[in-house]
Amino acid sequence: MAADKQPQRKKIEATGQMMKIMSDYFYDLNDAAKSDERKVAWCTSVGPAELLRAMGFAVHFPENHAAMLGATRMATELIPEANTIGYSPDICSYLTADIGAYLKGSSPLAKAYPGIEGPPKPDVLVYNTNQCRDVQDWFSWYAKELDVPCIGITSPKNFTDVSEILIDDVTRQIEALIPTLEEVSGKKLDPQKLRETVALSRECTELWRQVLETAAATPAPLTFFDGTIHMGPAVVLRGTQQAVDYYQQLLAELQQRIADQVAAVDGEKHRIYWEGMPVWGRLRQHSELFSELQASVLVSTYCSSWVFPDFDAEQPIRSMAKAYLGLFIVRSDAYKEEYIKQMLKKFQIDGIIYHDAKTCPCNSNSRYGMPQRLEEETGIPSLVISGDLNDLRCVSDEQTRTNVEAFIEQLEEK
């Protein structure tokens, strides 16, 4: 495509504010780690962050750090460090990249934020296996290495409906965390503070849902690639007023784009659903590839993983259990397929891209016949691309481009 014909990517003006609040978040974590009065908890991204915040912990999310390692393309060089101590190249490359970064003494935080050397040392590690078993192994390694307590929730998987029995189970597990957290923090849990934190998480998640659903407009005002960046506050700052304020600002901007018919992708011709993890080290490259082809990748289950409509301040712990059980990644294929069918219709999707991530089987939904079943039921074609979330040795840029171009050509013919 000639240089003068290249589509222009539309910058989201709120990005500057997001970068500021993320910077404030990392500096606050750094200050907490140096303080004698504040404690630091590490938490998995869909773990009980509301409980930790209500108890006064500064909360670090290693998965966020791992995604930064991927996005800065540092991960591929660090993964072998973890391989040398026994972690297979085939397991989660978030885990291997993050542990590799620790072993190497390297962090993107040090490059982005002067005065920060890396993630803060934890006083406690808290996991939820609702994503995969790897998070438990990941946190257990740090617990031994840093000599700090590691506690967590073991979640059920592969269920269709969130039953009361499952909610009872996870509720009891969350309640069982409280004595250890009180001992580490030196504070008793304040039920009112927990209700307030859950209420803020509920407000944050509702705003984030509305942000993502602006992409149902034609043309779509934001893309999946925008979402992977702007989901940051929903991941690391839910339960705070900062996250709520930010998504109010972002939503207003996107609603104005809709009113002005401003497209995220110039000349949008094809509307694409992205199923699976992003390839963090290729966000810009993939965004530009689809833009060149006038294809808007505008919705995903990944970005929607931080939409929790079940939070309820009147039943904070039980609603947390229900919300975390509702996560897409742990549901049965029957549930996933019905969910995707609804999304295809709601967002007027023309084609589906499945990312088969080498080291993330739990978030790769192309391995057991789902693409074929959905195409047979909906008539919407799909493409499976091979890659990985962090390990770029698993990514073939040339093959991806060739396959995507052929797929968009197929949509043109259809």
ABEGO torsion letter per residue (X at the ends): XBAAABBBBBBBAAAAAAAAAAAAAAAAAAAAAABAABBBBBBBAABBAAAAAAAGBBBBBAAAAAAAAAAAGAAAAAAAAAAAAGBBAABBAAAAAAAAAAAAGBBAAAAABBGBAEBBBBABBBBBAAABAAAAAAAAAAAAAAGBBBBBBBBBBGBABBBAAAAAAAAAAAAAAAAAAAAAAGBBBBAAAAAAAAAAAAAAAAAAAAAAAAAABOBBABBAAAAAAAAAAAAAABGBAAAAAAAAAAAAAAAAAAAAGBBABBGBABBBBBBEBBBAAAAAAAAAAAAAAGBBBABBAAAAAABBAABBAABAAAAAAAAAAABAAABBAAAAAAAAAAAAAAAGBABBBBBBBAABAAABAAAAGAAAAAAAAAGBBBBBBBBBAABAAABBAAAAAAAAAAAAAAAAAX
